[in-house]
Amino acid sequence: MSSRSIPSDPDLGSYLAQVRRYPMLDAKAEIELVRRWRDRRDRKALDRLVGSHLRLVVKVARSFRGYALPFAELISEGNLGLMQAIERFDPDRGFRLSTYAIWWIRAQLQDLVVRSSSLVRMGTTASQKRLFFNLRRLAAKHEEIHGGDLSPETVRSIAQTLGVHESEVIEMSRRMSGRDASLNEPMDTSGETERQDFLIDEDEDPELRVLNRDEAEKRHKRLEFALGTLRPRERQILIERQLSDAPKTLEDLGLHYGVSRERVRQIEARAIEKLGKVMRGDAAQPAAWGS
């Protein structure tokens, strides 16, 4: 069995049995394998490192079974955390790989739970994750298990304990006590009307999107033509002052062209005036603009 293989639910029993066949490593062998992988990218060394720590992944994954995720998915995600730990582990720091890996495995599983807990993301900051994983436990300590809004005293206590705002506690509690609704959920007894029928598409109308794109292309062509009507120095000064992500100062351009700051300003103003006339259509226009 490859140490990277991902178990499916029907094969989970066989996977767990094979995990137990991998021998545990002593400290000396572990360091040798880590260095072989780090220095020579020895695949056999990697497989032995991963295989000897798959028991640890299973153990940590079991502690996350209360979140209603398939156990096989928890193990697969935990294996990703283990791989990250092996990649970053430094044996010269004096501690074992398992001590280091457990934190990466747990972090990977926590991310999975947060991503999977709702169609609407619960939050990704460290404080939001801490709130998500501890809210139920702290609420239970205050005997707040009725499913409604938490009492002000409980909200205040949890916020102080976890170092978050009270509003965050209230919002997270309401989101966790709700449920995700299917877009195909019937909205009447006939079953002919679904929730998705009432969703409003906020995207731009396709026809309007095409018109806007065509108009933008025409403006771009007009601008290119207008810039071509300017003298080289006028065009360059205008680009440096008006069309650059980091516009240059009048002083910088004056030094570059060997003229005064006021002269650069006058050249820029004249270029803008010329450009405006062409863009407004006061000058001859290529037929391609209307195509």
C-alpha positions as CSV (number, residue, x, y, z in Angstrom):
1,M,0.0,0.0,0.0
2,S,1.3,3.4,-0.9
3,S,1.6,5.7,2.1
4,R,-0.1,8.4,0.1
5,S,-3.2,6.3,-0.8
6,I,-6.6,7.7,0.2
7,P,-9.0,5.3,1.7
8,S,-12.6,5.1,0.7
9,D,-15.3,4.2,3.2
10,P,-15.7,0.6,1.9
11,D,-12.0,0.0,2.1
12,L,-11.5,1.7,5.4
13,G,-11.2,-1.5,7.4
14,S,-8.5,-2.8,5.1
15,Y,-6.7,0.5,5.2
16,L,-6.6,0.6,9.0
17,A,-5.4,-3.0,9.1
18,Q,-2.5,-2.1,6.8
19,V,-1.6,1.0,8.8
20,R,-1.0,-1.2,11.8
21,R,1.6,-3.2,9.9
22,Y,4.0,-0.3,9.6
23,P,6.7,-0.5,12.2
24,M,7.3,2.3,14.6
25,L,10.7,4.1,14.3
26,D,13.2,4.9,17.0
27,A,14.7,8.4,17.2
28,K,17.9,7.4,15.3
29,A,16.1,5.8,12.4
30,E,13.7,8.7,12.2
31,I,16.4,11.3,11.9
32,E,18.2,9.2,9.2
33,L,15.0,8.9,7.1
34,V,14.2,12.6,7.5
35,R,17.7,13.6,6.3
36,R,17.5,11.1,3.4
37,W,14.2,12.7,2.3
38,R,15.4,16.3,2.9
39,D,18.8,16.0,1.3
40,R,18.3,13.3,-1.5
41,R,14.5,13.2,-1.9
42,D,14.6,9.5,-1.2
43,R,11.1,8.2,-1.9
44,K,11.6,5.0,0.1
45,A,12.6,7.1,3.1
46,L,9.5,9.2,2.7
47,D,7.2,6.2,2.5
48,R,8.7,4.8,5.7
49,L,8.3,8.1,7.5
50,V,4.7,8.5,6.4
51,G,3.7,4.9,7.1
52,S,5.1,4.9,10.6
53,H,3.0,8.0,11.5
54,L,-0.3,6.9,9.9
55,R,-1.4,5.6,13.3
56,L,-1.0,9.2,14.6
57,V,-3.2,10.5,11.8
58,V,-5.9,8.0,12.6
59,K,-5.8,8.8,16.3
60,V,-6.2,12.5,15.7
61,A,-8.9,12.0,13.0
62,R,-10.9,10.0,15.6
63,S,-11.1,13.1,17.8
64,F,-12.9,15.0,14.9
65,R,-15.6,12.4,14.3
66,G,-18.2,14.5,16.1
67,Y,-18.4,16.9,13.2
68,A,-20.3,14.5,11.0
69,L,-17.6,14.1,8.3
70,P,-16.8,10.8,6.7
71,F,-13.9,9.1,8.6
72,A,-12.1,8.3,5.4
73,E,-12.2,12.0,4.5
74,L,-10.8,12.9,7.9
75,I,-7.9,10.5,7.5
76,S,-7.2,11.7,4.0
77,E,-7.0,15.3,5.1
78,G,-4.9,14.3,8.1
79,N,-2.5,12.6,5.8
80,L,-2.0,15.9,4.0
81,G,-1.2,17.6,7.3
82,L,1.4,14.8,8.0
83,M,3.0,15.4,4.6
84,Q,3.3,19.1,5.3
85,A,4.9,18.3,8.7
86,I,7.5,16.0,7.2
87,E,8.4,18.6,4.6
88,R,9.0,21.3,7.2
89,F,10.4,19.1,10.1
90,D,13.9,20.0,11.3
91,P,15.4,17.0,13.2
92,D,18.2,19.2,14.5
93,R,15.8,21.0,16.9
94,G,15.9,18.0,19.2
95,F,12.3,16.7,19.3
96,R,10.4,13.9,17.6
97,L,8.5,14.1,14.3
98,S,5.3,13.0,16.0
99,T,5.4,15.9,18.4
100,Y,5.7,18.3,15.5
101,A,3.3,16.5,13.1
102,I,0.4,16.4,15.5
103,W,0.0,20.2,15.2
104,W,0.0,20.1,11.4
105,I,-2.5,17.2,11.3
106,R,-4.8,18.9,13.7
107,A,-4.6,22.2,11.8
108,Q,-5.4,20.5,8.5
109,L,-8.4,18.8,10.1
110,Q,-9.7,22.0,11.7
111,D,-9.5,23.7,8.3
112,L,-11.5,20.8,6.8
113,V,-14.2,21.1,9.5
114,V,-14.5,24.9,9.0
115,R,-14.7,24.5,5.2
116,S,-17.3,21.8,5.4
117,S,-19.5,23.1,8.3
118,S,-21.6,25.3,6.1
119,L,-22.3,26.4,2.6
120,V,-21.6,29.8,4.0
121,R,-18.0,30.0,5.4
122,M,-17.9,30.2,9.2
123,G,-14.7,32.2,9.2
124,T,-11.0,31.8,8.5
125,T,-9.2,34.0,11.0
126,A,-7.5,32.4,14.0
127,S,-10.0,34.0,16.4
128,Q,-13.0,32.8,14.4
129,K,-11.6,29.3,14.3
130,R,-11.0,29.3,18.0
131,L,-14.6,30.6,18.6
132,F,-16.0,27.9,16.2
133,F,-14.3,25.0,17.9
134,N,-14.9,26.1,21.5
135,L,-18.3,27.8,21.4
136,R,-20.4,24.6,22.0
137,R,-18.2,23.5,24.9
138,L,-18.2,26.9,26.6
139,A,-22.0,27.3,26.1
140,A,-22.6,23.9,27.6
141,K,-20.6,25.0,30.7
142,H,-23.1,27.8,31.2
143,E,-26.0,25.2,30.5
144,E,-26.9,27.1,27.3
145,I,-27.9,24.1,25.3
146,H,-31.5,25.0,24.3
147,G,-30.5,26.1,20.8
148,G,-31.7,29.7,21.0
149,D,-29.8,32.9,21.5
150,L,-27.2,32.9,24.2
151,S,-27.9,34.9,27.3
152,P,-26.0,38.3,27.6
153,E,-24.0,36.9,30.5
154,T,-22.9,33.8,28.6
155,V,-22.0,35.9,25.5
156,R,-19.9,38.2,27.7
157,S,-18.1,35.3,29.4
158,I,-17.3,33.5,26.2
159,A,-16.1,36.7,24.5
160,Q,-13.7,37.4,27.4
161,T,-12.5,33.8,27.5
162,L,-11.7,33.6,23.8
163,G,-10.6,37.2,23.3
164,V,-13.3,38.0,20.7
165,H,-16.0,40.6,20.4
166,E,-19.4,39.8,21.8
167,S,-21.0,40.4,18.4
168,E,-18.8,37.7,17.0
169,V,-20.0,35.2,19.6
170,I,-23.7,36.1,18.9
171,E,-23.2,35.8,15.1
172,M,-21.3,32.5,15.3
173,S,-23.9,31.0,17.7
174,R,-26.7,31.9,15.3
175,R,-24.9,30.5,12.3
176,M,-24.0,27.3,14.1
177,S,-27.6,26.8,15.4
178,G,-29.1,27.2,12.0
179,R,-29.1,24.8,9.1
180,D,-28.1,25.0,5.4
181,A,-31.2,25.0,3.2
182,S,-31.2,23.2,-0.2
183,L,-31.8,25.4,-3.2
184,N,-34.2,22.6,-4.4
185,E,-36.3,22.7,-1.2
186,P,-40.0,23.0,-2.1
187,M,-41.6,26.3,-1.1
188,D,-45.2,25.1,-1.3
189,T,-47.3,21.9,-1.0
190,S,-47.4,21.3,-4.7
191,G,-43.6,21.0,-4.9
192,E,-43.5,22.9,-8.1
193,T,-41.9,26.0,-6.6
194,E,-38.4,25.7,-5.2
195,R,-36.2,28.1,-3.2
196,Q,-33.9,28.7,-6.1
197,D,-36.9,30.2,-8.1
198,F,-36.8,33.2,-5.8
199,L,-33.0,33.9,-6.1
200,I,-32.1,37.1,-7.8
201,D,-29.2,37.0,-10.3
202,E,-27.2,40.0,-9.4
203,D,-24.7,39.5,-12.3
204,E,-24.8,42.0,-15.2
205,D,-27.2,41.2,-17.9
206,P,-25.4,39.2,-20.7
207,E,-26.6,41.6,-23.4
208,L,-25.4,44.6,-21.4
209,R,-22.1,42.9,-20.7
210,V,-21.5,42.5,-24.4
211,L,-22.4,46.1,-25.1
212,N,-20.1,47.3,-22.3
213,R,-17.3,45.2,-23.6
214,D,-17.7,46.5,-27.1
215,E,-17.8,50.1,-25.8
216,A,-14.6,49.5,-23.8
217,E,-12.9,48.2,-26.9
218,K,-13.9,51.2,-28.9
219,R,-12.6,53.6,-26.2
220,H,-9.4,51.7,-26.1
221,K,-8.9,52.0,-29.9
222,R,-9.8,55.7,-29.7
223,L,-7.2,56.2,-27.0
224,E,-4.5,54.4,-28.9
225,F,-5.3,56.6,-32.0
226,A,-5.4,59.8,-29.9
227,L,-2.0,59.0,-28.3
228,G,-0.6,58.5,-31.8
229,T,-1.5,62.0,-32.8
230,L,0.8,63.5,-30.1
231,R,4.4,64.4,-30.4
232,P,6.8,61.8,-28.9
233,R,7.6,64.0,-25.8
234,E,4.0,64.9,-25.3
235,R,2.9,61.3,-25.5
236,Q,5.6,60.1,-23.1
237,I,4.9,62.8,-20.5
238,L,1.2,62.2,-20.7
239,I,1.7,58.4,-20.2
240,E,4.2,59.0,-17.3
241,R,1.9,61.4,-15.6
242,Q,-1.6,60.1,-16.3
243,L,-1.5,56.5,-17.4
244,S,1.2,55.0,-15.3
245,D,0.6,52.9,-12.2
246,A,3.3,55.0,-10.5
247,P,3.0,58.5,-11.9
248,K,6.2,60.5,-12.0
249,T,6.5,64.0,-10.6
250,L,6.9,67.2,-12.6
251,E,10.4,67.5,-11.1
252,D,11.4,64.0,-12.2
253,L,10.3,64.6,-15.7
254,G,11.9,68.0,-15.8
255,L,15.2,66.5,-14.9
256,H,14.8,63.8,-17.5
257,Y,14.0,66.1,-20.3
258,G,16.2,69.0,-19.2
259,V,13.4,71.5,-18.8
260,S,11.7,73.3,-15.9
261,R,8.9,71.9,-13.8
262,E,6.5,74.5,-15.3
263,R,7.5,73.5,-18.8
264,V,6.6,69.9,-18.1
265,R,3.2,71.1,-16.8
266,Q,2.6,73.1,-19.9
267,I,3.5,70.1,-22.2
268,E,1.2,67.9,-20.1
269,A,-1.7,70.4,-20.3
270,R,-1.3,70.7,-24.1
271,A,-1.2,67.0,-24.5
272,I,-4.4,66.5,-22.5
273,E,-6.1,69.2,-24.5
274,K,-5.1,67.5,-27.8
275,L,-6.1,64.1,-26.5
276,G,-9.5,65.4,-25.3
277,K,-10.3,66.8,-28.8
278,V,-9.6,63.4,-30.4
279,M,-11.5,61.5,-27.8
280,R,-14.5,63.8,-28.1
281,G,-14.5,63.3,-31.9
282,D,-13.3,66.8,-32.8
283,A,-10.6,65.3,-35.0
284,A,-10.8,62.8,-37.9
285,Q,-11.8,59.4,-36.6
286,P,-10.9,56.0,-38.0
287,A,-13.8,54.0,-39.4
288,A,-12.7,51.1,-37.3
289,W,-14.0,52.8,-34.2
290,G,-17.6,52.1,-35.1
291,S,-17.0,48.5,-36.1
